[in-house]
Amino acid sequence: QVQLVEFGGGLVQPGGSLGLSCAASGSIFRIMRWYRQAPGMQRELVASITSAGSTNYADSVKGRFTISRDNAKNTIYLQMNSLKPEDTAVYYCYAYTLYGSNCWGQGTQVTVYS
């Protein structure tokens, strides 16, 4: 059974930092991503990383967020620095498996308040 479990999130003031992690199990994961969804908004891609370590970021987070991956642990991380109120959202982990399945975590809330 494929499972993605997210950790981290919480409350932080503008300019602060938070870290998220996502532990995956039950398959071989090719691409892993972080998405986020703010209230009343569509879910948007934040960052992605391949099994080889290639990364991509949304323009809105470039230079502030860093995605990384530990293949041995099937875990990805999202280090978020210089957080802004507009980063407030539920953050979701996503994984695309070697067998063509799309998998989602349960989501974790990040709130940047002033």
URWO-V697129 format. One record per residue. RES is the residue in one small letter. NEAR is the number of other C-alpha atoms within 12 Angstrom. D_LAST is the distance of its C-alpha to the last C-alpha in whole Angstrom. Layout:
RES | NEAR | D_LAST
RES | NEAR | D_LAST
This chain:
q | 11 | 41
v | 23 | 38
q | 26 | 34
l | 33 | 31
v | 28 | 29
e | 30 | 25
f | 26 | 23
g | 28 | 20
g | 30 | 16
g | 24 | 14
l | 25 | 10
v | 25 | 9
q | 21 | 6
p | 21 | 6
g | 19 | 10
g | 24 | 11
s | 26 | 14
l | 33 | 15
g | 30 | 19
l | 35 | 21
s | 35 | 24
c | 40 | 27
a | 33 | 31
a | 36 | 33
s | 24 | 37
g | 19 | 40
s | 22 | 41
i | 27 | 41
f | 35 | 37
r | 29 | 38
i | 35 | 34
m | 46 | 31
r | 46 | 28
w | 48 | 24
y | 35 | 23
r | 35 | 20
q | 25 | 20
a | 24 | 17
p | 17 | 18
g | 9 | 21
m | 12 | 21
q | 12 | 24
r | 19 | 24
e | 26 | 23
l | 26 | 25
v | 34 | 22
a | 39 | 25
s | 35 | 29
i | 32 | 31
t | 28 | 35
s | 26 | 37
a | 15 | 38
g | 20 | 35
s | 18 | 34
t | 24 | 31
n | 24 | 29
y | 24 | 25
a | 22 | 24
d | 13 | 23
s | 19 | 19
v | 28 | 19
k | 20 | 22
g | 17 | 22
r | 25 | 18
f | 31 | 20
t | 32 | 23
i | 36 | 25
s | 33 | 28
r | 33 | 31
d | 22 | 33
n | 23 | 36
a | 13 | 38
k | 18 | 35
n | 29 | 35
t | 35 | 31
i | 42 | 28
y | 36 | 25
l | 40 | 22
q | 28 | 20
m | 37 | 17
n | 24 | 15
s | 24 | 13
l | 31 | 11
k | 26 | 9
p | 19 | 8
e | 23 | 11
d | 38 | 12
t | 28 | 11
a | 32 | 15
v | 34 | 18
y | 41 | 20
y | 40 | 23
c | 44 | 26
y | 41 | 29
a | 39 | 33
y | 28 | 36
t | 27 | 39
l | 18 | 42
y | 15 | 44
g | 13 | 42
s | 20 | 39
n | 22 | 36
c | 32 | 34
w | 28 | 30
g | 29 | 28
q | 21 | 26
g | 29 | 23
t | 31 | 20
q | 28 | 16
v | 36 | 13
t | 30 | 10
v | 27 | 7
y | 18 | 4
s | 14 | 0
